[in-house]
Structures are given as C-alpha cells and as structure tokens.
Amino acid sequence: MQNQARLLAGPSWKDQKLVFSTKAGTPIDTSNIFHRFQQTLSKAGLPRMRFYDLRHTHASLLIAEGVHPKKIAERLGHASIKLTMDLYGHLFEGSDRESAERMQRIFGQHPPAQSGTNAARKVVALPGCRKPA
C-alpha cells in the first residue's frame, strides 16, 4: 500500500523510512488514529476504549482458554512471567478450583456439588493416608 501511496504522491512524497505513514510519507498523527478507532467502535455499537483495553482483553481471553501463563507472557512481550502474573494474576483465581477438580478426577472422585455461591467441601482421604480430623 505504501508503494501505491508513494506513486500517487509523486515528488511530494517525504521518504522517512516509516513502517506506517500518511499518504505523503510523513509520520501519522496518533490522535487521528485514536479518533478513527473511536469512530470504528461507535459504528460497531461498541463502547469507547483505549488500545490498551484490546491488549488486556486479548490476555484475558487467553487466560480464560487455559493458555499457560508463560506463553501469554511471551505473546505480550513481557520480559518475565512475573510481570504477567502481577498484571493478570487475579484472572487465574479460578484455576485453584480447577486444579482441585482435576486432582479429584485423577483419584476417581467427582467435583463437589455447587450450593449457592460456595462449593460444598468434601475431604477426600488418599489410599494409605490417615483420615483428617
């Protein structure tokens, strides 16, 4: 597309070796990009948001799909998984229950029945272990 813009601009093209540029080859004004983004959201019937909100939504959807935090950190370009966990760790909270349910399935138990907002708790003694008091 930039080659086409360069041809159309002719001698008025300002080659600044930019990846994204205006039709004349000059830097794009970021306020114009943000304004266009807001127009696109409005036409789609979506609320106003920041570009960062798209990034956060992307990470949140990956977490909801069970993608490993290390892979999410790599995808987001975080230098370490610690940063990812600091920012998005609260979204992994359901993984505690999921881990417990998986362990119960491993040992032939069904997940606890849900009652209201709190799960009914059942203590499962492993073979060869003392039953808890």
PAGUGU-75024 format. One record per residue (C-alpha): x, y, z. Coordinates in Angstrom, 3 decimals, padded with zeros to 6 digits, always signed. Layout:
% PAGUGU-75024
PT       east      north         up
PT          X          Y          Z
...
This chain:
% PAGUGU-75024
PT       east      north         up
PT   +000.000   +000.000   +000.000
PT   +002.854   +002.333   +000.789
PT   +004.342   +001.829   -002.683
PT   +000.989   +002.848   -004.182
PT   +000.854   +005.919   -001.918
PT   +004.422   +006.812   -002.937
PT   +003.491   +006.625   -006.634
PT   +000.349   +008.692   -006.130
PT   +002.201   +011.352   -004.094
PT   +004.930   +011.678   -006.710
PT   +007.540   +014.319   -005.902
PT   +005.649   +015.438   -002.773
PT   +006.460   +012.084   -001.082
PT   +008.643   +012.541   +002.012
PT   +010.544   +009.258   +002.370
PT   +011.323   +008.861   +006.082
PT   +011.575   +005.053   +006.076
PT   +008.468   +004.695   +008.226
PT   +006.501   +001.471   +008.508
PT   +003.243   +003.422   +008.809
PT   +002.918   +006.838   +007.257
PT   +000.454   +009.320   +005.844
PT   -000.295   +009.395   +002.117
PT   +002.615   +011.827   +001.788
PT   +005.115   +009.625   +003.666
PT   +005.130   +011.732   +006.830
PT   +004.552   +010.404   +010.378
PT   +000.963   +009.657   +011.320
PT   -000.606   +011.862   +013.987
PT   -001.582   +009.410   +016.748
PT   -004.622   +011.485   +017.704
PT   -006.007   +010.782   +014.218
PT   -005.533   +007.041   +014.733
PT   -007.279   +007.177   +018.101
PT   -010.140   +009.244   +016.622
PT   -010.600   +006.765   +013.763
PT   -010.521   +003.872   +016.246
PT   -013.291   +005.517   +018.290
PT   -015.377   +006.038   +015.133
PT   -014.963   +002.369   +014.205
PT   -016.042   +001.283   +017.701
PT   -019.078   +003.567   +017.558
PT   -020.168   +002.239   +014.154
PT   -019.874   -001.307   +015.521
PT   -022.035   -000.391   +018.524
PT   -019.137   -000.878   +020.956
PT   -018.222   +001.387   +023.877
PT   -015.245   +003.749   +023.832
PT   -011.994   +002.108   +024.856
PT   -008.249   +002.524   +024.729
PT   -005.887   +000.456   +022.583
PT   -004.541   -000.975   +025.841
PT   -008.014   -002.382   +026.529
PT   -007.638   -004.551   +023.411
PT   -004.360   -005.902   +024.781
PT   -005.940   -006.613   +028.173
PT   -008.906   -008.334   +026.524
PT   -006.531   -010.456   +024.454
PT   -004.662   -011.583   +027.581
PT   -007.919   -012.188   +029.468
PT   -009.324   -014.374   +026.700
PT   -006.121   -016.428   +026.573
PT   -006.315   -016.945   +030.336
PT   -009.985   -017.962   +030.096
PT   -008.995   -020.540   +027.468
PT   -006.393   -022.036   +029.782
PT   -003.288   -020.899   +027.916
PT   -000.171   -021.304   +030.084
PT   +000.936   -018.013   +031.706
PT   +004.449   -018.366   +030.242
PT   +003.015   -018.454   +026.710
PT   +000.850   -015.414   +027.481
PT   +003.917   -013.560   +028.797
PT   +005.804   -014.346   +025.590
PT   +002.873   -013.249   +023.420
PT   +002.560   -009.944   +025.297
PT   +006.308   -009.357   +025.091
PT   +006.790   -009.362   +028.859
PT   +010.393   -009.856   +029.977
PT   +009.268   -012.278   +032.663
PT   +006.248   -014.305   +033.702
PT   +006.304   -012.331   +036.992
PT   +005.102   -009.201   +035.205
PT   +002.274   -011.136   +033.553
PT   +001.230   -012.649   +036.887
PT   +001.420   -009.265   +038.626
PT   -000.853   -007.730   +035.992
PT   -003.229   -010.613   +035.284
PT   -002.824   -012.965   +038.259
PT   -006.289   -012.137   +039.594
PT   -007.759   -013.684   +036.447
PT   -006.154   -017.035   +037.267
PT   -008.045   -017.340   +040.586
PT   -010.494   -019.923   +039.203
PT   -007.534   -022.157   +038.463
PT   -007.385   -023.207   +042.146
PT   -010.808   -024.829   +041.918
PT   -009.978   -026.309   +038.524
PT   -006.768   -027.830   +039.918
PT   -008.664   -029.373   +042.826
PT   -011.310   -030.779   +040.469
PT   -008.617   -032.296   +038.258
PT   -006.991   -033.960   +041.255
PT   -010.371   -035.359   +042.289
PT   -010.874   -036.783   +038.800
PT   -007.411   -038.366   +038.929
PT   -008.351   -040.163   +042.124
PT   -011.806   -041.169   +040.857
PT   -013.804   -038.570   +042.725
PT   -016.375   -036.224   +041.208
PT   -016.080   -032.473   +041.752
PT   -018.052   -031.140   +044.744
PT   -021.653   -030.125   +044.103
PT   -022.237   -026.388   +043.945
PT   -024.587   -024.915   +046.543
PT   -025.340   -021.245   +046.127
PT   -022.126   -019.295   +045.705
PT   -019.968   -021.575   +047.893
PT   -018.931   -025.022   +046.780
PT   -019.750   -027.832   +049.209
PT   -016.458   -029.137   +050.598
PT   -015.691   -032.816   +050.893
PT   -012.473   -034.138   +052.358
PT   -011.038   -036.985   +050.332
PT   -008.562   -039.295   +052.036
PT   -005.958   -040.797   +049.743
PT   -005.312   -044.538   +049.985
PT   -002.739   -045.258   +052.699
PT   -003.192   -041.850   +054.344
PT   -004.799   -041.092   +057.698
PT   -008.220   -039.503   +057.550
PT   -008.018   -035.842   +058.632
PT   -009.646   -034.924   +061.955
